[in-house]
Amino acid sequence: MKKWITFFLAIFLLAPTALAAEEEFPYRTSDWAREEVGRAVELDLIYDPYDYFSFIQDAISREDFACNAAALVAKGFGVDLEGYTLVMNYRRQAESEKPIYASVDVAVDAAIDLGILQGTGEGELELDRTITRQEAAAMLSRTYRAYQSAEPDVLEPVTFTDQEDIADWALEDVALMSQLGIMNGVGDGRFDPLGTYTEEQCFISLLRLYEMVPFDGAGRENPFSILEPQPGFLSTFPNSGYYAFAVESEDYFTFSMIYPSLGWSNTVYHIYVIDRDLSVRRYETPILEFIGFRGPDHGKPENPVLSQDGTSLTYTVTLTEDAYHYDFYETPPLLFEKGIYTVTMDLATGEQTWTRAELGNG
């Protein structure tokens, strides 16, 4: 995952004009990579549920590589991996007595189950370690085999000038990825097997696999098909410190949790609405406790209730003090008076409206 340095560089080093450009294109790429990364963005191929990627010339970790590869296979099955992992995470929290924090553990498990992610020679997954180019070739080959059952009848021999440096266990995978045009050399006829693989290279490799290789699921049943809404599912998480509630209807998985913020200490609750195809929509809760230099602090959503027809969600937010906007104001503007706010959300559109009652009268 991205380290704090990425966040601070993004905030403090980018000029205003660069920031404006990033609003249109979310990633800072190498010039040679921009066109293909742009296609990957358009096709929604990048698995980045917490917006960690920004400077994607950085080396990619084994974890992030595996999760993006698993997301590509899920897409072939018509499933949004982000939605799948989010639902599995809050359901797992509902069954656990210990706090579970939102993570990519479910995505990692999916990559393992698909055979994409395997342990190293020491039997460890080494998720945080950056991936080497020969490891990337091996993981891409496993992704290919989870994506498509047919392989070339004959593999052309590897002809890289540094092929003697390629590990025996990676030679066939390097040959396959090279022959398919998914992964090429680094110039001067070299493959550079121990060199690092970057985030943009990962996205481009998966884009090429998506565009060049027909999907047939390698003859397996959809491993994500077991996930269906459970009408009547309702759970609140008083001890989670992260999730607020989860509720499911015939058509939607709906839950609230704190959105991970990079480095700031503010509490930003979102309502997630996940459709039956596991596509994800995310909305900030509108009732704020205050706004400061570090952004808004949101009131905690509580007491969820689905409408009888399952099309709208109602929840409450209690403010025990008036909420103000403090930044740069001698007399800060009032945002919300203290009270009990009842928020109603249309689950089809995400529109939220609210009413207020005095404390003690709600």
Number of C-alpha atoms within 10 A of each C-alpha: 16 19 11 11 11 16 17 13 12 14 11 8 10 13 11 9 8 11 15 11 13 14 9 8 14 15 19 19 19 13 7 8 16 16 13 17 26 17 14 20 17 10 11 14 21 23 22 16 16 15 12 17 24 19 19 22 17 18 20 26 22 24 23 24 28 28 27 23 32 28 25 26 30 23 17 18 18 15 21 24 26 23 22 24 22 23 23 16 19 23 15 13 20 20 9 11 11 10 15 17 17 19 14 19 15 20 25 24 16 25 27 17 13 21 16 24 26 19 11 10 7 7 8 9 16 15 17 13 13 20 24 20 23 24 23 27 27 23 24 27 22 20 23 27 19 23 28 19 14 13 11 9 6 7 15 12 13 18 13 19 13 14 17 12 14 18 14 10 11 19 19 18 21 29 21 25 21 20 16 16 13 23 24 18 15 12 9 9 13 14 24 19 24 14 15 19 24 21 23 26 22 23 25 24 24 26 23 16 23 21 11 12 15 14 19 16 19 13 12 12 9 14 15 16 12 7 13 18 20 14 14 11 13 18 20 18 19 12 12 18 12 19 28 24 24 22 22 21 21 15 19 23 25 26 25 27 24 20 18 21 14 17 12 10 12 20 21 19 26 23 22 23 25 25 20 17 16 24 15 19 17 15 15 17 19 16 24 24 25 20 19 14 11 12 15 19 18 23 22 24 26 18 13 23 15 20 13 9 8 16 16 19 19 19 18 22 23 22 21 13 13 14 22 19 20 15 14 9 8 7 10 13 13 12 15 18 17 17 20 19 24 21 20 21 20 15 22 13 11 18 11 17 13 15 11 17 14 13 14 7 7 12
